[in-house]
Amino acid sequence: MKRTSLVTTIVALLLVVVLGQLGFFDGARIMRGLRNLGILASDMLPPDIGVLPVAGHALWETVQMSFAGTLLGFIASLPLSILGTRNLFPPLLSGIARFVAAGIRTIPVLLWAIIFVILVGLGPLAGTLGLAAYTVGYLAKIYADLFEGTDPEIIEAVGSTGASKLHLVRFVFLPEGANAILTQLLFMLEYNIRGASILGFVGAGGLGFIMQVYLQTLEYQRLATVLLLILAVVLAMDGVSAWLRKRFLLSTQT
């Protein structure tokens, strides 16, 4: 208990110091920011619904990019995460797989989009591939850690029957981790919808392009409409995710 209290106190003190260095306690600066925020909010009202046809088309493109990119990344992340499971494969092989996942994850999604714009040109294909690449790095790490947390007694029991590594993956790792696998996939889809909204800033399609135009031309009422559309899609995705989890996740009740 004393050790926990000491660690908590140290972390709290470090937080206060860091916030101070970042200007969190600069009252004048915070007040200026709040005034500027009020001006921006007033400039965004009321939203300009006249841009709905253009914004709706761009939004649909963003959803398509997110859906395709998430599923492509998911398909590629599963074998990489399995290879990165240290209680299934030798340290060298699992270490290489985890290193590859870490390298992919290190590159931000916006930079991945720029890379694919260079490779395949402007448009939603570059955005889709950028989202897929980032999804691979994220899910491979999550799923590898998930598989390593599988009950060792179950692994040992199935392994004692002479089951191969492929059998262990098919009949132990995937069924035991099914809930978390689906949950993380749905979260990644929600995240990619938000992330895809800015990929147009680098020419990778979606809402980002028109958001950039509205920002540069100070058309904040039109920007507000785009933001409301994104909010609506995120809320809808949250509802769909909740339904899918309720419908398809394995019951934890005995």
DRENDO-1510 file (C-alpha; in Angstrom, 1 decimal, always signed):
<recs>
REC; n; res; u; v; w
REC; 1; MET; +0.0; +0.0; +0.0 .
REC; 2; LYS; +2.8; +2.4; +0.9 .
REC; 3; ARG; +4.6; +1.6; -2.4 .
REC; 4; THR; +1.4; +2.2; -4.4 .
REC; 5; SER; +0.9; +5.5; -2.7 .
REC; 6; LEU; +4.5; +6.5; -3.3 .
REC; 7; VAL; +4.2; +5.6; -7.0 .
REC; 8; THR; +0.9; +7.5; -7.3 .
REC; 9; THR; +2.4; +10.6; -5.7 .
REC; 10; ILE; +5.5; +10.5; -7.9 .
REC; 11; VAL; +3.3; +10.2; -11.1 .
REC; 12; ALA; +1.0; +13.0; -9.9 .
REC; 13; LEU; +4.0; +15.3; -9.3 .
REC; 14; LEU; +5.5; +14.4; -12.7 .
REC; 15; LEU; +2.1; +15.2; -14.3 .
REC; 16; VAL; +2.0; +18.6; -12.6 .
REC; 17; VAL; +5.6; +19.4; -13.7 .
REC; 18; VAL; +4.9; +18.4; -17.3 .
REC; 19; LEU; +1.7; +20.3; -17.5 .
REC; 20; GLY; +3.4; +23.4; -16.1 .
REC; 21; GLN; +6.1; +23.1; -18.8 .
REC; 22; LEU; +3.5; +22.8; -21.5 .
REC; 23; GLY; +1.7; +25.9; -20.4 .
REC; 24; PHE; -1.3; +24.3; -18.8 .
REC; 25; PHE; -1.3; +26.7; -15.9 .
REC; 26; ASP; -0.9; +29.8; -18.0 .
REC; 27; GLY; -4.2; +31.5; -17.2 .
REC; 28; ALA; -3.9; +34.3; -19.7 .
REC; 29; ARG; -3.1; +31.9; -22.5 .
REC; 30; ILE; -6.1; +29.7; -21.6 .
REC; 31; MET; -8.4; +32.7; -21.5 .
REC; 32; ARG; -7.2; +33.8; -24.9 .
REC; 33; GLY; -7.8; +30.3; -26.2 .
REC; 34; LEU; -11.3; +30.2; -24.8 .
REC; 35; ARG; -12.2; +33.6; -26.5 .
REC; 36; ASN; -10.8; +32.3; -29.8 .
REC; 37; LEU; -12.8; +29.1; -29.4 .
REC; 38; GLY; -16.0; +31.2; -28.9 .
REC; 39; ILE; -15.3; +33.2; -32.0 .
REC; 40; LEU; -14.7; +30.0; -34.0 .
REC; 41; ALA; -17.9; +28.5; -32.7 .
REC; 42; SER; -20.0; +31.5; -33.6 .
REC; 43; ASP; -18.4; +31.5; -37.1 .
REC; 44; MET; -19.5; +27.9; -37.6 .
REC; 45; LEU; -23.2; +28.6; -36.8 .
REC; 46; PRO; -25.5; +27.8; -38.4 .
REC; 47; PRO; -24.0; +24.9; -40.5 .
REC; 48; ASP; -24.4; +25.3; -44.2 .
REC; 49; ILE; -26.5; +22.4; -45.3 .
REC; 50; GLY; -26.1; +23.4; -49.0 .
REC; 51; VAL; -22.9; +21.4; -49.1 .
REC; 52; LEU; -24.6; +18.2; -48.2 .
REC; 53; PRO; -24.5; +16.7; -51.7 .
REC; 54; VAL; -20.7; +17.3; -52.1 .
REC; 55; ALA; -19.9; +16.4; -48.5 .
REC; 56; GLY; -22.2; +13.3; -48.6 .
REC; 57; HIS; -20.3; +11.9; -51.7 .
REC; 58; ALA; -16.9; +12.5; -50.0 .
REC; 59; LEU; -18.3; +10.9; -46.8 .
REC; 60; TRP; -19.3; +7.8; -48.7 .
REC; 61; GLU; -15.8; +7.6; -50.2 .
REC; 62; THR; -14.4; +7.9; -46.7 .
REC; 63; VAL; -16.5; +5.0; -45.4 .
REC; 64; GLN; -15.5; +2.9; -48.3 .
REC; 65; MET; -11.9; +3.5; -47.7 .
REC; 66; SER; -12.2; +2.8; -44.0 .
REC; 67; PHE; -14.2; -0.5; -44.6 .
REC; 68; ALA; -11.8; -1.8; -47.2 .
REC; 69; GLY; -8.6; -0.7; -45.5 .
REC; 70; THR; -9.7; -2.1; -42.1 .
REC; 71; LEU; -10.6; -5.6; -43.6 .
REC; 72; LEU; -7.4; -5.7; -45.7 .
REC; 73; GLY; -5.3; -4.8; -42.6 .
REC; 74; PHE; -7.2; -7.4; -40.5 .
REC; 75; ILE; -6.6; -10.2; -43.0 .
REC; 76; ALA; -2.8; -9.3; -43.1 .
REC; 77; SER; -2.5; -8.8; -39.4 .
REC; 78; LEU; -3.7; -12.3; -38.3 .
REC; 79; PRO; -0.8; -14.3; -39.7 .
REC; 80; LEU; +1.7; -11.7; -38.5 .
REC; 81; SER; +0.2; -11.8; -35.0 .
REC; 82; ILE; +0.3; -15.6; -34.9 .
REC; 83; LEU; +3.9; -15.6; -35.9 .
REC; 84; GLY; +4.6; -13.0; -33.2 .
REC; 85; THR; +3.1; -15.3; -30.5 .
REC; 86; ARG; +6.1; -16.1; -28.3 .
REC; 87; ASN; +4.5; -19.2; -26.6 .
REC; 88; LEU; +3.9; -20.7; -30.0 .
REC; 89; PHE; +6.9; -20.0; -32.1 .
REC; 90; PRO; +10.7; -19.7; -31.4 .
REC; 91; PRO; +12.0; -16.4; -30.0 .
REC; 92; LEU; +13.8; -15.5; -33.2 .
REC; 93; LEU; +10.7; -15.9; -35.5 .
REC; 94; SER; +8.3; -14.2; -33.0 .
REC; 95; GLY; +10.8; -11.4; -32.5 .
REC; 96; ILE; +11.1; -10.8; -36.2 .
REC; 97; ALA; +7.3; -10.7; -36.6 .
REC; 98; ARG; +6.9; -8.3; -33.7 .
REC; 99; PHE; +9.7; -6.1; -35.1 .
REC; 100; VAL; +7.9; -6.0; -38.5 .
REC; 101; ALA; +4.7; -5.0; -36.7 .
REC; 102; ALA; +6.4; -2.4; -34.7 .
REC; 103; GLY; +8.1; -0.9; -37.8 .
REC; 104; ILE; +4.7; -0.7; -39.6 .
REC; 105; ARG; +3.0; +0.8; -36.5 .
REC; 106; THR; +5.8; +3.4; -36.1 .
REC; 107; ILE; +4.7; +5.2; -39.3 .
REC; 108; PRO; +1.6; +7.4; -38.8 .
REC; 109; VAL; -1.4; +6.8; -41.0 .
REC; 110; LEU; -1.0; +10.2; -42.7 .
REC; 111; LEU; +2.6; +9.3; -43.7 .
REC; 112; TRP; +1.4; +5.9; -45.0 .
REC; 113; ALA; -1.1; +7.8; -47.1 .
REC; 114; ILE; +1.7; +10.0; -48.6 .
REC; 115; ILE; +3.8; +6.9; -49.4 .
REC; 116; PHE; +0.9; +5.3; -51.2 .
REC; 117; VAL; +0.1; +8.5; -53.0 .
REC; 118; ILE; +3.6; +8.4; -54.4 .
REC; 119; LEU; +3.2; +4.7; -55.3 .
REC; 120; VAL; -0.3; +4.6; -56.8 .
REC; 121; GLY; -1.2; +8.3; -57.3 .
REC; 122; LEU; -3.8; +10.6; -55.9 .
REC; 123; GLY; -7.2; +9.2; -54.9 .
REC; 124; PRO; -9.0; +6.9; -52.5 .
REC; 125; LEU; -6.9; +3.8; -53.4 .
REC; 126; ALA; -3.9; +5.5; -51.7 .
REC; 127; GLY; -6.0; +6.2; -48.6 .
REC; 128; THR; -7.3; +2.7; -48.5 .
REC; 129; LEU; -3.8; +1.2; -48.7 .
REC; 130; GLY; -2.5; +3.6; -46.0 .
REC; 131; LEU; -5.3; +2.7; -43.6 .
REC; 132; ALA; -4.7; -1.0; -44.3 .
REC; 133; ALA; -1.0; -0.7; -43.5 .
REC; 134; TYR; -1.6; +1.1; -40.3 .
REC; 135; THR; -4.2; -1.4; -39.3 .
REC; 136; VAL; -1.7; -4.2; -39.8 .
REC; 137; GLY; +0.7; -2.7; -37.4 .
REC; 138; TYR; -1.9; -2.0; -34.7 .
REC; 139; LEU; -3.9; -5.2; -34.8 .
REC; 140; ALA; -0.8; -7.5; -35.2 .
REC; 141; LYS; +0.5; -6.1; -31.9 .
REC; 142; ILE; -2.9; -6.4; -30.1 .
REC; 143; TYR; -3.6; -9.9; -31.4 .
REC; 144; ALA; -0.1; -11.2; -30.6 .
REC; 145; ASP; -0.4; -10.1; -27.0 .
REC; 146; LEU; -4.0; -11.5; -26.9 .
REC; 147; PHE; -2.8; -14.9; -28.1 .
REC; 148; GLU; +0.0; -15.0; -25.6 .
REC; 149; GLY; -2.5; -14.5; -22.8 .
REC; 150; THR; -4.3; -17.7; -23.7 .
REC; 151; ASP; -4.7; -20.1; -20.8 .
REC; 152; PRO; -1.5; -22.3; -20.8 .
REC; 153; GLU; -3.4; -25.2; -19.4 .
REC; 154; ILE; -5.7; -25.3; -22.4 .
REC; 155; ILE; -2.7; -25.1; -24.8 .
REC; 156; GLU; -0.9; -27.9; -22.9 .
REC; 157; ALA; -4.0; -30.1; -22.9 .
REC; 158; VAL; -4.6; -29.7; -26.6 .
REC; 159; GLY; -0.9; -29.9; -27.4 .
REC; 160; SER; -0.6; -33.2; -25.5 .
REC; 161; THR; -2.9; -34.8; -28.1 .
REC; 162; GLY; -0.3; -34.3; -30.8 .
REC; 163; ALA; -2.0; -31.2; -32.2 .
REC; 164; SER; +0.1; -29.1; -34.6 .
REC; 165; LYS; +0.7; -25.4; -34.3 .
REC; 166; LEU; -2.0; -24.9; -37.0 .
REC; 167; HIS; -4.4; -26.9; -34.9 .
REC; 168; LEU; -3.6; -24.9; -31.8 .
REC; 169; VAL; -4.3; -21.7; -33.7 .
REC; 170; ARG; -7.6; -23.1; -35.2 .
REC; 171; PHE; -9.0; -24.8; -32.1 .
REC; 172; VAL; -7.4; -22.8; -29.2 .
REC; 173; PHE; -6.1; -19.4; -29.9 .
REC; 174; LEU; -8.8; -18.2; -32.3 .
REC; 175; PRO; -11.8; -19.5; -30.3 .
REC; 176; GLU; -10.4; -18.3; -27.0 .
REC; 177; GLY; -9.7; -14.9; -28.4 .
REC; 178; ALA; -12.8; -14.5; -30.5 .
REC; 179; ASN; -14.5; -11.9; -28.4 .
REC; 180; ALA; -11.4; -9.6; -28.2 .
REC; 181; ILE; -10.6; -10.2; -31.9 .
REC; 182; LEU; -14.0; -8.9; -33.0 .
REC; 183; THR; -14.0; -6.1; -30.4 .
REC; 184; GLN; -10.6; -4.8; -31.6 .
REC; 185; LEU; -11.6; -5.1; -35.2 .
REC; 186; LEU; -14.8; -3.0; -34.7 .
REC; 187; PHE; -12.8; -0.4; -32.7 .
REC; 188; MET; -10.2; -0.2; -35.6 .
REC; 189; LEU; -13.0; +0.3; -38.1 .
REC; 190; GLU; -14.4; +3.2; -36.0 .
REC; 191; TYR; -10.9; +4.7; -35.6 .
REC; 192; ASN; -10.2; +4.4; -39.4 .
REC; 193; ILE; -13.4; +6.2; -40.2 .
REC; 194; ARG; -12.1; +9.2; -38.1 .
REC; 195; GLY; -8.6; +8.8; -39.4 .
REC; 196; ALA; -9.7; +8.6; -43.1 .
REC; 197; SER; -11.4; +12.0; -42.7 .
REC; 198; ILE; -8.0; +13.7; -42.8 .
REC; 199; LEU; -6.3; +11.7; -45.5 .
REC; 200; GLY; -7.6; +14.0; -48.2 .
REC; 201; PHE; -5.2; +16.6; -46.8 .
REC; 202; VAL; -2.5; +14.7; -48.7 .
REC; 203; GLY; -4.5; +13.8; -51.7 .
REC; 204; ALA; -5.7; +10.4; -50.6 .
REC; 205; GLY; -9.4; +10.9; -51.1 .
REC; 206; GLY; -12.3; +11.3; -48.7 .
REC; 207; LEU; -13.6; +14.2; -46.7 .
REC; 208; GLY; -10.1; +15.6; -45.9 .
REC; 209; PHE; -9.9; +17.4; -49.3 .
REC; 210; ILE; -13.1; +19.4; -48.8 .
REC; 211; MET; -12.2; +20.0; -45.2 .
REC; 212; GLN; -8.9; +21.5; -46.3 .
REC; 213; VAL; -10.6; +23.7; -48.8 .
REC; 214; TYR; -13.1; +25.0; -46.3 .
REC; 215; LEU; -10.3; +25.7; -43.8 .
REC; 216; GLN; -8.2; +27.6; -46.3 .
REC; 217; THR; -11.2; +29.7; -47.5 .
REC; 218; LEU; -12.4; +30.2; -43.9 .
REC; 219; GLU; -15.8; +28.7; -44.8 .
REC; 220; TYR; -16.4; +27.5; -41.2 .
REC; 221; GLN; -20.2; +27.0; -41.6 .
REC; 222; ARG; -19.5; +24.5; -44.4 .
REC; 223; LEU; -16.8; +22.9; -42.2 .
REC; 224; ALA; -19.4; +22.5; -39.4 .
REC; 225; THR; -21.6; +20.6; -41.7 .
REC; 226; VAL; -18.8; +18.2; -42.6 .
REC; 227; LEU; -17.9; +17.7; -38.9 .
REC; 228; LEU; -21.6; +17.0; -38.1 .
REC; 229; LEU; -21.6; +14.3; -40.8 .
REC; 230; ILE; -18.5; +12.7; -39.3 .
REC; 231; LEU; -20.2; +12.8; -35.9 .
REC; 232; ALA; -23.3; +11.1; -37.3 .
REC; 233; VAL; -21.3; +8.3; -38.9 .
REC; 234; VAL; -19.2; +7.8; -35.8 .
REC; 235; LEU; -22.4; +7.5; -33.7 .
REC; 236; ALA; -23.9; +5.2; -36.2 .
REC; 237; MET; -20.8; +3.0; -36.2 .
REC; 238; ASP; -21.0; +2.9; -32.4 .
REC; 239; GLY; -24.6; +1.7; -32.6 .
REC; 240; VAL; -23.7; -0.9; -35.2 .
REC; 241; SER; -20.7; -2.1; -33.2 .
REC; 242; ALA; -22.8; -2.5; -30.1 .
REC; 243; TRP; -25.3; -4.5; -32.1 .
REC; 244; LEU; -22.6; -6.7; -33.6 .
REC; 245; ARG; -21.0; -7.3; -30.2 .
REC; 246; LYS; -24.4; -8.3; -28.7 .
REC; 247; ARG; -25.3; -10.5; -31.7 .
REC; 248; PHE; -22.0; -12.2; -32.4 .
REC; 249; LEU; -19.7; -12.1; -29.4 .
REC; 250; LEU; -19.5; -15.3; -27.4 .
REC; 251; SER; -21.4; -15.3; -24.2 .
REC; 252; THR; -19.2; -15.1; -21.1 .
REC; 253; GLN; -21.9; -16.6; -18.9 .
REC; 254; THR; -21.6; -20.2; -17.7 .
</recs>
